[in-house]
């Protein structure tokens, strides 16, 4: 999601050491990523994924608008729907 955020905002992608996501993302992305932090418990991980899905869905739509992707947007949305509650 961070790499997609970089692509959408025309920032060069950086390595893990240089990531500092809290300084380079907008507040909505920071809030979504912070809200997804959880214990390594199956239920907690599932809940974190569900919280991230709206942000991911918006990113995917924006990526399809900004770039010419090889697959239709509907396919990506169908994949998200498979894991949505």
mmCIF file as gemmi writes it, N, C-alpha and C atoms, coordinates in Angstrom:
data_model
loop_
_atom_site.group_PDB
_atom_site.id
_atom_site.type_symbol
_atom_site.label_atom_id
_atom_site.label_alt_id
_atom_site.label_comp_id
_atom_site.label_asym_id
_atom_site.label_entity_id
_atom_site.label_seq_id
_atom_site.pdbx_PDB_ins_code
_atom_site.Cartn_x
_atom_site.Cartn_y
_atom_site.Cartn_z
_atom_site.occupancy
_atom_site.B_iso_or_equiv
_atom_site.pdbx_formal_charge
_atom_site.auth_seq_id
_atom_site.auth_asym_id
_atom_site.pdbx_PDB_model_num
ATOM 1 N N . UNK Axp A 1 ? 0.826 -1.186 0 1 0 ? 1 A 1
ATOM 2 C CA . UNK Axp A 1 ? 0 0 0 1 0 ? 1 A 1
ATOM 3 C C . UNK Axp A 1 ? 0.875 1.257 0 1 0 ? 1 A 1
ATOM 4 N N . UNK Axp A 2 ? 2.008 1.181 0.688 1 0 ? 2 A 1
ATOM 5 C CA . UNK Axp A 2 ? 2.905 2.333 0.687 1 0 ? 2 A 1
ATOM 6 C C . UNK Axp A 2 ? 3.483 2.561 -0.703 1 0 ? 2 A 1
ATOM 7 N N . UNK Axp A 3 ? 3.837 1.501 -1.396 1 0 ? 3 A 1
ATOM 8 C CA . UNK Axp A 3 ? 4.381 1.664 -2.735 1 0 ? 3 A 1
ATOM 9 C C . UNK Axp A 3 ? 3.32 2.261 -3.666 1 0 ? 3 A 1
ATOM 10 N N . UNK Axp A 4 ? 2.098 1.81 -3.549 1 0 ? 4 A 1
ATOM 11 C CA . UNK Axp A 4 ? 1.014 2.386 -4.355 1 0 ? 4 A 1
ATOM 12 C C . UNK Axp A 4 ? 0.842 3.861 -4.018 1 0 ? 4 A 1
ATOM 13 N N . UNK Axp A 5 ? 0.932 4.208 -2.744 1 0 ? 5 A 1
ATOM 14 C CA . UNK Axp A 5 ? 0.83 5.61 -2.336 1 0 ? 5 A 1
ATOM 15 C C . UNK Axp A 5 ? 1.955 6.432 -2.961 1 0 ? 5 A 1
ATOM 16 N N . UNK Axp A 6 ? 3.151 5.864 -2.996 1 0 ? 6 A 1
ATOM 17 C CA . UNK Axp A 6 ? 4.277 6.553 -3.642 1 0 ? 6 A 1
ATOM 18 C C . UNK Axp A 6 ? 4.002 6.758 -5.131 1 0 ? 6 A 1
ATOM 19 N N . UNK Axp A 7 ? 3.521 5.721 -5.814 1 0 ? 7 A 1
ATOM 20 C CA . UNK Axp A 7 ? 3.223 5.833 -7.241 1 0 ? 7 A 1
ATOM 21 C C . UNK Axp A 7 ? 2.169 6.911 -7.496 1 0 ? 7 A 1
ATOM 22 N N . UNK Axp A 8 ? 1.123 6.888 -6.687 1 0 ? 8 A 1
ATOM 23 C CA . UNK Axp A 8 ? 0.029 7.835 -6.886 1 0 ? 8 A 1
ATOM 24 C C . UNK Axp A 8 ? 0.441 9.279 -6.617 1 0 ? 8 A 1
ATOM 25 N N . UNK Axp A 9 ? 1.419 9.46 -5.751 1 0 ? 9 A 1
ATOM 26 C CA . UNK Axp A 9 ? 1.863 10.809 -5.392 1 0 ? 9 A 1
ATOM 27 C C . UNK Axp A 9 ? 3.2 11.181 -6.032 1 0 ? 9 A 1
ATOM 28 N N . UNK Axp A 10 ? 3.603 10.391 -7.027 1 0 ? 10 A 1
ATOM 29 C CA . UNK Axp A 10 ? 4.835 10.667 -7.779 1 0 ? 10 A 1
ATOM 30 C C . UNK Axp A 10 ? 6.065 10.821 -6.893 1 0 ? 10 A 1
ATOM 31 N N . UNK Axp A 11 ? 6.138 9.992 -5.859 1 0 ? 11 A 1
ATOM 32 C CA . UNK Axp A 11 ? 7.327 9.978 -5.009 1 0 ? 11 A 1
ATOM 33 C C . UNK Axp A 11 ? 8.199 8.806 -5.426 1 0 ? 11 A 1
ATOM 34 N N . UNK Axp A 12 ? 9.509 8.946 -5.359 1 0 ? 12 A 1
ATOM 35 C CA . UNK Axp A 12 ? 10.349 7.785 -5.658 1 0 ? 12 A 1
ATOM 36 C C . UNK Axp A 12 ? 10.136 6.724 -4.58 1 0 ? 12 A 1
ATOM 37 N N . UNK Axp A 13 ? 10.07 5.459 -4.993 1 0 ? 13 A 1
ATOM 38 C CA . UNK Axp A 13 ? 9.921 4.396 -3.996 1 0 ? 13 A 1
ATOM 39 C C . UNK Axp A 13 ? 11.251 4.203 -3.298 1 0 ? 13 A 1
ATOM 40 N N . UNK Axp A 14 ? 11.171 3.991 -2.004 1 0 ? 14 A 1
ATOM 41 C CA . UNK Axp A 14 ? 12.368 3.879 -1.179 1 0 ? 14 A 1
ATOM 42 C C . UNK Axp A 14 ? 12.461 2.495 -0.57 1 0 ? 14 A 1
ATOM 43 N N . UNK Axp A 15 ? 13.638 2.157 -0.118 1 0 ? 15 A 1
ATOM 44 C CA . UNK Axp A 15 ? 13.832 0.876 0.557 1 0 ? 15 A 1
ATOM 45 C C . UNK Axp A 15 ? 13.265 0.902 1.961 1 0 ? 15 A 1
ATOM 46 N N . UNK Axp A 16 ? 13.239 -0.249 2.605 1 0 ? 16 A 1
ATOM 47 C CA . UNK Axp A 16 ? 12.675 -0.369 3.952 1 0 ? 16 A 1
ATOM 48 C C . UNK Axp A 16 ? 13.379 0.552 4.947 1 0 ? 16 A 1
ATOM 49 N N . UNK Axp A 17 ? 14.689 0.689 4.825 1 0 ? 17 A 1
ATOM 50 C CA . UNK Axp A 17 ? 15.431 1.512 5.779 1 0 ? 17 A 1
ATOM 51 C C . UNK Axp A 17 ? 15.018 2.974 5.671 1 0 ? 17 A 1
ATOM 52 N N . UNK Axp A 18 ? 14.685 3.409 4.475 1 0 ? 18 A 1
ATOM 53 C CA . UNK Axp A 18 ? 14.353 4.806 4.261 1 0 ? 18 A 1
ATOM 54 C C . UNK Axp A 18 ? 12.851 5.069 4.277 1 0 ? 18 A 1
ATOM 55 N N . UNK Axp A 19 ? 12.05 4.09 4.635 1 0 ? 19 A 1
ATOM 56 C CA . UNK Axp A 19 ? 10.609 4.205 4.428 1 0 ? 19 A 1
ATOM 57 C C . UNK Axp A 19 ? 9.97 5.38 5.155 1 0 ? 19 A 1
ATOM 58 N N . UNK Axp A 20 ? 10.136 5.509 6.465 1 0 ? 20 A 1
ATOM 59 C CA . UNK Axp A 20 ? 9.57 6.617 7.24 1 0 ? 20 A 1
ATOM 60 C C . UNK Axp A 20 ? 8.17 7.015 6.756 1 0 ? 20 A 1
ATOM 61 N N . UNK Axp A 21 ? 7.286 6.031 6.7 1 0 ? 21 A 1
ATOM 62 C CA . UNK Axp A 21 ? 5.943 6.277 6.162 1 0 ? 21 A 1
ATOM 63 C C . UNK Axp A 21 ? 5.211 7.392 6.893 1 0 ? 21 A 1
ATOM 64 N N . UNK Axp A 22 ? 5.498 7.569 8.163 1 0 ? 22 A 1
ATOM 65 C CA . UNK Axp A 22 ? 4.788 8.581 8.934 1 0 ? 22 A 1
ATOM 66 C C . UNK Axp A 22 ? 5.131 9.999 8.493 1 0 ? 22 A 1
ATOM 67 N N . UNK Axp A 23 ? 6.216 10.157 7.75 1 0 ? 23 A 1
ATOM 68 C CA . UNK Axp A 23 ? 6.602 11.488 7.289 1 0 ? 23 A 1
ATOM 69 C C . UNK Axp A 23 ? 6.231 11.745 5.832 1 0 ? 23 A 1
ATOM 70 N N . UNK Axp A 24 ? 5.96 10.681 5.087 1 0 ? 24 A 1
ATOM 71 C CA . UNK Axp A 24 ? 5.759 10.9 3.658 1 0 ? 24 A 1
ATOM 72 C C . UNK Axp A 24 ? 4.343 10.618 3.174 1 0 ? 24 A 1
ATOM 73 N N . UNK Axp A 25 ? 3.466 10.189 4.027 1 0 ? 25 A 1
ATOM 74 C CA . UNK Axp A 25 ? 2.104 9.893 3.588 1 0 ? 25 A 1
ATOM 75 C C . UNK Axp A 25 ? 1.129 10.941 4.104 1 0 ? 25 A 1
ATOM 76 N N . UNK Axp A 26 ? -0.045 10.922 3.526 1 0 ? 26 A 1
ATOM 77 C CA . UNK Axp A 26 ? -1.077 11.834 4 1 0 ? 26 A 1
ATOM 78 C C . UNK Axp A 26 ? -1.705 11.258 5.269 1 0 ? 26 A 1
ATOM 79 N N . UNK Axp A 27 ? -2.407 12.073 6.03 1 0 ? 27 A 1
ATOM 80 C CA . UNK Axp A 27 ? -2.98 11.613 7.303 1 0 ? 27 A 1
ATOM 81 C C . UNK Axp A 27 ? -3.91 10.406 7.168 1 0 ? 27 A 1
ATOM 82 N N . UNK Axp A 28 ? -4.691 10.333 6.099 1 0 ? 28 A 1
ATOM 83 C CA . UNK Axp A 28 ? -5.621 9.206 5.944 1 0 ? 28 A 1
ATOM 84 C C . UNK Axp A 28 ? -4.863 7.886 5.818 1 0 ? 28 A 1
ATOM 85 N N . UNK Axp A 29 ? -3.784 7.877 5.049 1 0 ? 29 A 1
ATOM 86 C CA . UNK Axp A 29 ? -2.994 6.657 4.897 1 0 ? 29 A 1
ATOM 87 C C . UNK Axp A 29 ? -2.319 6.304 6.216 1 0 ? 29 A 1
ATOM 88 N N . UNK Axp A 30 ? -1.757 7.287 6.897 1 0 ? 30 A 1
ATOM 89 C CA . UNK Axp A 30 ? -1.121 7.033 8.203 1 0 ? 30 A 1
ATOM 90 C C . UNK Axp A 30 ? -2.126 6.434 9.176 1 0 ? 30 A 1
ATOM 91 N N . UNK Axp A 31 ? -3.316 7.021 9.228 1 0 ? 31 A 1
ATOM 92 C CA . UNK Axp A 31 ? -4.34 6.527 10.156 1 0 ? 31 A 1
ATOM 93 C C . UNK Axp A 31 ? -4.739 5.09 9.82 1 0 ? 31 A 1
ATOM 94 N N . UNK Axp A 32 ? -4.901 4.802 8.538 1 0 ? 32 A 1
ATOM 95 C CA . UNK Axp A 32 ? -5.291 3.447 8.131 1 0 ? 32 A 1
ATOM 96 C C . UNK Axp A 32 ? -4.211 2.438 8.496 1 0 ? 32 A 1
ATOM 97 N N . UNK Axp A 33 ? -2.963 2.779 8.246 1 0 ? 33 A 1
ATOM 98 C CA . UNK Axp A 33 ? -1.874 1.849 8.566 1 0 ? 33 A 1
ATOM 99 C C . UNK Axp A 33 ? -1.708 1.672 10.073 1 0 ? 33 A 1
ATOM 100 N N . UNK Axp A 34 ? -1.816 2.754 10.797 1 0 ? 34 A 1
ATOM 101 C CA . UNK Axp A 34 ? -1.707 2.638 12.264 1 0 ? 34 A 1
ATOM 102 C C . UNK Axp A 34 ? -2.862 1.818 12.842 1 0 ? 34 A 1
ATOM 103 N N . UNK Axp A 35 ? -4.047 2.005 12.292 1 0 ? 35 A 1
ATOM 104 C CA . UNK Axp A 35 ? -5.212 1.255 12.774 1 0 ? 35 A 1
ATOM 105 C C . UNK Axp A 35 ? -5.094 -0.231 12.466 1 0 ? 35 A 1
ATOM 106 N N . UNK Axp A 36 ? -4.257 -0.575 11.503 1 0 ? 36 A 1
ATOM 107 C CA . UNK Axp A 36 ? -4.124 -1.986 11.131 1 0 ? 36 A 1
ATOM 108 C C . UNK Axp A 36 ? -3.102 -2.732 11.982 1 0 ? 36 A 1
ATOM 109 N N . UNK Axp A 37 ? -2.348 -2.026 12.8 1 0 ? 37 A 1
ATOM 110 C CA . UNK Axp A 37 ? -1.38 -2.704 13.671 1 0 ? 37 A 1
ATOM 111 C C . UNK Axp A 37 ? -2.13 -3.58 14.667 1 0 ? 37 A 1
ATOM 112 N N . UNK Axp A 38 ? -1.689 -4.796 14.794 1 0 ? 38 A 1
ATOM 113 C CA . UNK Axp A 38 ? -2.386 -5.712 15.702 1 0 ? 38 A 1
ATOM 114 C C . UNK Axp A 38 ? -1.451 -6.849 16.112 1 0 ? 38 A 1
ATOM 115 N N . UNK Axp A 39 ? -1.946 -7.669 17.014 1 0 ? 39 A 1
ATOM 116 C CA . UNK Axp A 39 ? -1.21 -8.871 17.411 1 0 ? 39 A 1
ATOM 117 C C . UNK Axp A 39 ? -1.257 -9.88 16.269 1 0 ? 39 A 1
ATOM 118 N N . UNK Axp A 40 ? -0.36 -10.826 16.293 1 0 ? 40 A 1
ATOM 119 C CA . UNK Axp A 40 ? -0.34 -11.888 15.272 1 0 ? 40 A 1
ATOM 120 C C . UNK Axp A 40 ? -1.326 -12.984 15.66 1 0 ? 40 A 1
ATOM 121 N N . UNK Axp A 41 ? -2.569 -12.618 15.7 1 0 ? 41 A 1
ATOM 122 C CA . UNK Axp A 41 ? -3.673 -13.515 16.012 1 0 ? 41 A 1
ATOM 123 C C . UNK Axp A 41 ? -4.583 -13.523 14.78 1 0 ? 41 A 1
ATOM 124 N N . UNK Axp A 42 ? -5.058 -14.687 14.404 1 0 ? 42 A 1
ATOM 125 C CA . UNK Axp A 42 ? -5.849 -14.804 13.17 1 0 ? 42 A 1
ATOM 126 C C . UNK Axp A 42 ? -7.024 -13.836 13.149 1 0 ? 42 A 1
ATOM 127 N N . UNK Axp A 43 ? -7.749 -13.735 14.225 1 0 ? 43 A 1
ATOM 128 C CA . UNK Axp A 43 ? -8.908 -12.84 14.274 1 0 ? 43 A 1
ATOM 129 C C . UNK Axp A 43 ? -8.507 -11.382 14.159 1 0 ? 43 A 1
ATOM 130 N N . UNK Axp A 44 ? -7.433 -11.009 14.854 1 0 ? 44 A 1
ATOM 131 C CA . UNK Axp A 44 ? -6.954 -9.63 14.789 1 0 ? 44 A 1
ATOM 132 C C . UNK Axp A 44 ? -6.437 -9.289 13.393 1 0 ? 44 A 1
ATOM 133 N N . UNK Axp A 45 ? -5.744 -10.229 12.773 1 0 ? 45 A 1
ATOM 134 C CA . UNK Axp A 45 ? -5.229 -10 11.42 1 0 ? 45 A 1
ATOM 135 C C . UNK Axp A 45 ? -6.369 -9.851 10.417 1 0 ? 45 A 1
ATOM 136 N N . UNK Axp A 46 ? -7.389 -10.676 10.558 1 0 ? 46 A 1
ATOM 137 C CA . UNK Axp A 46 ? -8.559 -10.557 9.669 1 0 ? 46 A 1
ATOM 138 C C . UNK Axp A 46 ? -9.221 -9.192 9.837 1 0 ? 46 A 1
ATOM 139 N N . UNK Axp A 47 ? -9.383 -8.76 11.087 1 0 ? 47 A 1
ATOM 140 C CA . UNK Axp A 47 ? -10.015 -7.463 11.352 1 0 ? 47 A 1
ATOM 141 C C . UNK Axp A 47 ? -9.176 -6.314 10.784 1 0 ? 47 A 1
ATOM 142 N N . UNK Axp A 48 ? -7.859 -6.422 10.909 1 0 ? 48 A 1
ATOM 143 C CA . UNK Axp A 48 ? -6.976 -5.382 10.371 1 0 ? 48 A 1
ATOM 144 C C . UNK Axp A 48 ? -7.093 -5.316 8.854 1 0 ? 48 A 1
ATOM 145 N N . UNK Axp A 49 ? -7.151 -6.466 8.21 1 0 ? 49 A 1
ATOM 146 C CA . UNK Axp A 49 ? -7.3 -6.496 6.756 1 0 ? 49 A 1
ATOM 147 C C . UNK Axp A 49 ? -8.607 -5.838 6.336 1 0 ? 49 A 1
ATOM 148 N N . UNK Axp A 50 ? -9.669 -6.131 7.046 1 0 ? 50 A 1
ATOM 149 C CA . UNK Axp A 50 ? -10.979 -5.547 6.726 1 0 ? 50 A 1
ATOM 150 C C . UNK Axp A 50 ? -10.927 -4.023 6.856 1 0 ? 50 A 1
ATOM 151 N N . UNK Axp A 51 ? -10.208 -3.525 7.881 1 0 ? 51 A 1
ATOM 152 C CA . UNK Axp A 51 ? -10.091 -2.07 8.06 1 0 ? 51 A 1
ATOM 153 C C . UNK Axp A 51 ? -9.301 -1.424 6.922 1 0 ? 51 A 1
ATOM 154 N N . UNK Axp A 52 ? -8.371 -2.163 6.33 1 0 ? 52 A 1
ATOM 155 C CA . UNK Axp A 52 ? -7.544 -1.618 5.247 1 0 ? 52 A 1
ATOM 156 C C . UNK Axp A 52 ? -8.224 -1.683 3.872 1 0 ? 52 A 1
ATOM 157 N N . UNK Axp A 53 ? -9.221 -2.528 3.717 1 0 ? 53 A 1
ATOM 158 C CA . UNK Axp A 53 ? -9.835 -2.729 2.405 1 0 ? 53 A 1
ATOM 159 C C . UNK Axp A 53 ? -10.384 -1.447 1.756 1 0 ? 53 A 1
ATOM 160 N N . UNK Axp A 54 ? -11.059 -0.558 2.481 1 0 ? 54 A 1
ATOM 161 C CA . UNK Axp A 54 ? -11.548 0.662 1.819 1 0 ? 54 A 1
ATOM 162 C C . UNK Axp A 54 ? -10.408 1.518 1.254 1 0 ? 54 A 1
ATOM 163 N N . UNK Axp A 55 ? -9.309 1.606 1.977 1 0 ? 55 A 1
ATOM 164 C CA . UNK Axp A 55 ? -8.162 2.382 1.511 1 0 ? 55 A 1
ATOM 165 C C . UNK Axp A 55 ? -7.546 1.696 0.288 1 0 ? 55 A 1
ATOM 166 N N . UNK Axp A 56 ? -7.408 0.386 0.355 1 0 ? 56 A 1
ATOM 167 C CA . UNK Axp A 56 ? -6.849 -0.369 -0.77 1 0 ? 56 A 1
ATOM 168 C C . UNK Axp A 56 ? -7.736 -0.229 -2.007 1 0 ? 56 A 1
ATOM 169 N N . UNK Axp A 57 ? -9.029 -0.323 -1.807 1 0 ? 57 A 1
ATOM 170 C CA . UNK Axp A 57 ? -9.97 -0.19 -2.934 1 0 ? 57 A 1
ATOM 171 C C . UNK Axp A 57 ? -9.831 1.184 -3.605 1 0 ? 57 A 1
ATOM 172 N N . UNK Axp A 58 ? -9.726 2.226 -2.807 1 0 ? 58 A 1
ATOM 173 C CA . UNK Axp A 58 ? -9.552 3.577 -3.346 1 0 ? 58 A 1
ATOM 174 C C . UNK Axp A 58 ? -8.217 3.698 -4.085 1 0 ? 58 A 1
ATOM 175 N N . UNK Axp A 59 ? -7.18 3.093 -3.524 1 0 ? 59 A 1
ATOM 176 C CA . UNK Axp A 59 ? -5.88 3.122 -4.195 1 0 ? 59 A 1
ATOM 177 C C . UNK Axp A 59 ? -5.939 2.416 -5.545 1 0 ? 59 A 1
ATOM 178 N N . UNK Axp A 60 ? -6.572 1.276 -5.58 1 0 ? 60 A 1
ATOM 179 C CA . UNK Axp A 60 ? -6.653 0.517 -6.824 1 0 ? 60 A 1
ATOM 180 C C . UNK Axp A 60 ? -7.409 1.314 -7.885 1 0 ? 60 A 1
ATOM 181 N N . UNK Axp A 61 ? -8.501 1.947 -7.502 1 0 ? 61 A 1
ATOM 182 C CA . UNK Axp A 61 ? -9.247 2.771 -8.453 1 0 ? 61 A 1
ATOM 183 C C . UNK Axp A 61 ? -8.371 3.911 -8.972 1 0 ? 61 A 1
ATOM 184 N N . UNK Axp A 62 ? -7.619 4.542 -8.08 1 0 ? 62 A 1
ATOM 185 C CA . UNK Axp A 62 ? -6.748 5.644 -8.482 1 0 ? 62 A 1
ATOM 186 C C . UNK Axp A 62 ? -5.611 5.158 -9.381 1 0 ? 62 A 1
ATOM 187 N N . UNK Axp A 63 ? -5.074 3.98 -9.086 1 0 ? 63 A 1
ATOM 188 C CA . UNK Axp A 63 ? -4.006 3.42 -9.927 1 0 ? 63 A 1
ATOM 189 C C . UNK Axp A 63 ? -4.519 3.145 -11.338 1 0 ? 63 A 1
ATOM 190 N N . UNK Axp A 64 ? -5.747 2.642 -11.448 1 0 ? 64 A 1
ATOM 191 C CA . UNK Axp A 64 ? -6.331 2.386 -12.764 1 0 ? 64 A 1
ATOM 192 C C . UNK Axp A 64 ? -6.57 3.696 -13.522 1 0 ? 64 A 1
ATOM 193 N N . UNK Axp A 65 ? -6.834 4.765 -12.809 1 0 ? 65 A 1
ATOM 194 C CA . UNK Axp A 65 ? -7.027 6.069 -13.448 1 0 ? 65 A 1
ATOM 195 C C . UNK Axp A 65 ? -5.69 6.658 -13.911 1 0 ? 65 A 1
ATOM 196 N N . UNK Axp A 66 ? -4.672 6.505 -13.079 1 0 ? 66 A 1
ATOM 197 C CA . UNK Axp A 66 ? -3.377 7.118 -13.369 1 0 ? 66 A 1
ATOM 198 C C . UNK Axp A 66 ? -2.557 6.336 -14.394 1 0 ? 66 A 1
ATOM 199 N N . UNK Axp A 67 ? -2.654 5.017 -14.36 1 0 ? 67 A 1
ATOM 200 C CA . UNK Axp A 67 ? -1.842 4.159 -15.218 1 0 ? 67 A 1
ATOM 201 C C . UNK Axp A 67 ? -2.73 3.277 -16.094 1 0 ? 67 A 1
ATOM 202 N N . UNK Axp A 68 ? -2.18 2.814 -17.198 1 0 ? 68 A 1
ATOM 203 C CA . UNK Axp A 68 ? -2.87 1.841 -18.031 1 0 ? 68 A 1
ATOM 204 C C . UNK Axp A 68 ? -2.448 0.46 -17.541 1 0 ? 68 A 1
ATOM 205 N N . UNK Axp A 69 ? -3.327 -0.195 -16.836 1 0 ? 69 A 1
ATOM 206 C CA . UNK Axp A 69 ? -3.014 -1.514 -16.279 1 0 ? 69 A 1
ATOM 207 C C . UNK Axp A 69 ? -3.514 -2.606 -17.222 1 0 ? 69 A 1
ATOM 208 N N . UNK Axp A 70 ? -2.89 -3.764 -17.141 1 0 ? 70 A 1
ATOM 209 C CA . UNK Axp A 70 ? -3.181 -4.861 -18.075 1 0 ? 70 A 1
ATOM 210 C C . UNK Axp A 70 ? -4.483 -5.587 -17.761 1 0 ? 70 A 1
ATOM 211 N N . UNK Axp A 71 ? -5.079 -5.313 -16.636 1 0 ? 71 A 1
ATOM 212 C CA . UNK Axp A 71 ? -6.318 -6.017 -16.277 1 0 ? 71 A 1
ATOM 213 C C . UNK Axp A 71 ? -7.404 -4.986 -15.983 1 0 ? 71 A 1
ATOM 214 N N . UNK Axp A 72 ? -8.65 -5.386 -16.135 1 0 ? 72 A 1
ATOM 215 C CA . UNK Axp A 72 ? -9.743 -4.442 -15.882 1 0 ? 72 A 1
ATOM 216 C C . UNK Axp A 72 ? -9.914 -4.147 -14.385 1 0 ? 72 A 1
ATOM 217 N N . UNK Axp A 73 ? -10.384 -2.958 -14.102 1 0 ? 73 A 1
ATOM 218 C CA . UNK Axp A 73 ? -10.663 -2.549 -12.729 1 0 ? 73 A 1
ATOM 219 C C . UNK Axp A 73 ? -11.652 -3.502 -12.074 1 0 ? 73 A 1
ATOM 220 N N . UNK Axp A 74 ? -12.617 -3.973 -12.827 1 0 ? 74 A 1
ATOM 221 C CA . UNK Axp A 74 ? -13.624 -4.894 -12.278 1 0 ? 74 A 1
ATOM 222 C C . UNK Axp A 74 ? -12.978 -6.155 -11.703 1 0 ? 74 A 1
ATOM 223 N N . UNK Axp A 75 ? -11.913 -6.632 -12.334 1 0 ? 75 A 1
ATOM 224 C CA . UNK Axp A 75 ? -11.216 -7.827 -11.819 1 0 ? 75 A 1
ATOM 225 C C . UNK Axp A 75 ? -10.593 -7.55 -10.451 1 0 ? 75 A 1
ATOM 226 N N . UNK Axp A 76 ? -9.983 -6.372 -10.309 1 0 ? 76 A 1
ATOM 227 C CA . UNK Axp A 76 ? -9.385 -6.027 -9.017 1 0 ? 76 A 1
ATOM 228 C C . UNK Axp A 76 ? -10.457 -5.869 -7.949 1 0 ? 76 A 1
ATOM 229 N N . UNK Axp A 77 ? -11.57 -5.23 -8.3 1 0 ? 77 A 1
ATOM 230 C CA . UNK Axp A 77 ? -12.647 -5.084 -7.333 1 0 ? 77 A 1
ATOM 231 C C . UNK Axp A 77 ? -13.266 -6.454 -6.969 1 0 ? 77 A 1
ATOM 232 N N . UNK Axp A 78 ? -13.323 -7.353 -7.925 1 0 ? 78 A 1
ATOM 233 C CA . UNK Axp A 78 ? -13.829 -8.71 -7.629 1 0 ? 78 A 1
ATOM 234 C C . UNK Axp A 78 ? -12.903 -9.423 -6.656 1 0 ? 78 A 1
ATOM 235 N N . UNK Axp A 79 ? -11.6 -9.24 -6.805 1 0 ? 79 A 1
ATOM 236 C CA . UNK Axp A 79 ? -10.642 -9.852 -5.872 1 0 ? 79 A 1
ATOM 237 C C . UNK Axp A 79 ? -10.815 -9.304 -4.469 1 0 ? 79 A 1
ATOM 238 N N . UNK Axp A 80 ? -11.035 -8.004 -4.364 1 0 ? 80 A 1
ATOM 239 C CA . UNK Axp A 80 ? -11.276 -7.405 -3.04 1 0 ? 80 A 1
ATOM 240 C C . UNK Axp A 80 ? -12.575 -7.925 -2.45 1 0 ? 80 A 1
ATOM 241 N N . UNK Axp A 81 ? -13.574 -8.095 -3.274 1 0 ? 81 A 1
ATOM 242 C CA . UNK Axp A 81 ? -14.874 -8.583 -2.793 1 0 ? 81 A 1
ATOM 243 C C . UNK Axp A 81 ? -14.752 -9.993 -2.215 1 0 ? 81 A 1
ATOM 244 N N . UNK Axp A 82 ? -13.804 -10.771 -2.704 1 0 ? 82 A 1
ATOM 245 C CA . UNK Axp A 82 ? -13.615 -12.134 -2.18 1 0 ? 82 A 1
ATOM 246 C C . UNK Axp A 82 ? -13.225 -12.135 -0.711 1 0 ? 82 A 1
ATOM 247 N N . UNK Axp A 83 ? -12.532 -11.093 -0.277 1 0 ? 83 A 1
ATOM 248 C CA . UNK Axp A 83 ? -12.085 -11.066 1.121 1 0 ? 83 A 1
ATOM 249 C C . UNK Axp A 83 ? -12.849 -10.076 1.968 1 0 ? 83 A 1
ATOM 250 N N . UNK Axp A 84 ? -13.816 -9.38 1.356 1 0 ? 84 A 1
ATOM 251 C CA . UNK Axp A 84 ? -14.633 -8.431 2.105 1 0 ? 84 A 1
ATOM 252 C C . UNK Axp A 84 ? -15.737 -9.176 2.863 1 0 ? 84 A 1
ATOM 253 N N . UNK Axp A 85 ? -16.117 -8.632 3.989 1 0 ? 85 A 1
ATOM 254 C CA . UNK Axp A 85 ? -17.19 -9.309 4.751 1 0 ? 85 A 1
ATOM 255 C C . UNK Axp A 85 ? -18.541 -9.159 4.081 1 0 ? 85 A 1
